[in-house]
C-alpha cells in the first residue's frame, strides 16, 4: 500500500464503520501487533479514539508504559493474517515475522505502521482513568496515513468466533450529519 | 420484527461489527431516539458497552438522569428513518411520530424498544466517570432481544456525511477468538 498523509479530520470516517484493526505497539525495541475490534470514536478533531486493551493482552503493558500505538486498518485480502494475529500472544511469537507483515517507521511514535494495511493512524494515549478497571484507553490520533487509491475498502467486521462480515456496497442519503 | 429473548453472551457478536444504532431514552414520560455510531464493547458477559453521547445531544440529560437506555439495531430497509433521526433534535420533534417508528415496552427499563429494529438491548448506566469530559457512558446490557429469523442483518455502517456501508457477505476462518 502506498500511503500518503491524510487530514486528521477524515479519520472518523474510517473508524466509525467499526472495522477490525491491527493495533501495533513497541516497547524496548520490540514491536507487537494485536487484532482488535473494541474501539470507538470519541471526538472528531483532533480525533480521539477509545480502545479496549485488556490486561490479559500482551499489548497492555507496552501501551501503558510507552503511551503510544498505531491503529492500522486491514482489508479482507489479509484476513488470514488478521485471525492469526488474534490467535497468538506476542509474548511468545514475533507476529510480524510469523505472518509476513511489514513494519514501516512511523513519524511521531515508536510503534510501527503495517505496510499491508491501507490506513494507519499514529496515536498517543491521553487518558488512562478507566484503564485499570476496563482496559479502556483514550488515545489521540496525532498523524494519519492512507493509500488514496483505496476507495471502498473491503474492511473486516467481526461477528465473533472467526466469522467476519466483509464491507459491502455504499449508499448515500441526504444528511446534515458529520 | 418478532423479537425473542437473546442470551446476554451473544450481544457482543451484534455490536462488535460496528453498526449504526438507534439509542432510545425516556424521561418524564417522553421518549426520544438518537442515531449513534460511536460505541464499543467493553466486556463480554455481563455485556458492558461504551457509548458516546455528547452534552450537545438532547439524549444526554435523559441518559444522565434516568441512567437507562435501549440500544436498537436498524437495517438498511429503514435507512431513511435512521438518517432522519440523526438530522433532527428530540427537543423540537417527536421522532417516533415523525418517522413512524413503533415503541414497544421494555421489560427492565423505561426507555422503549423500537419495533422496526431486529435487535434491542435494554441497558443501565454503570459508570459516568468520563461522561462530563467526553460524553462517554459505560452501560450494562441487562436484557437482550432479537428476531431469530434475521441471519445476516444488512446493518448500516456510517462512513460520514450520510454515506453508509451496508453489511456485505460473511466469511468464516478457523479461529480461537471469542
Interface residues (C-beta under 8 A of the other chain):
Chain A: X12 X13 X14 X16 X17 X18 X19 X35 X37 X38 X39 X40 X41 X42 X43 X48 X50 X52 X76 X79 X80 X83 X86 X87 X127 X129 X130 X133 X134 X135 X136 X138 X152 X154 X155 X157 X158 X159 X160 X161 X162 X163 X164 X165 X166 X167 X168 X169 X170 X171 X172 X173 X174 X175 X176 X177 X178
Chain B: X12 X13 X14 X16 X17 X18 X19 X35 X37 X38 X39 X40 X41 X42 X43 X48 X50 X52 X76 X79 X80 X83 X86 X87 X127 X129 X130 X133 X134 X135 X136 X138 X152 X154 X155 X157 X158 X159 X160 X161 X162 X163 X164 X165 X166 X167 X168 X169 X170 X171 X172 X173 X174 X175 X176 X177 X178
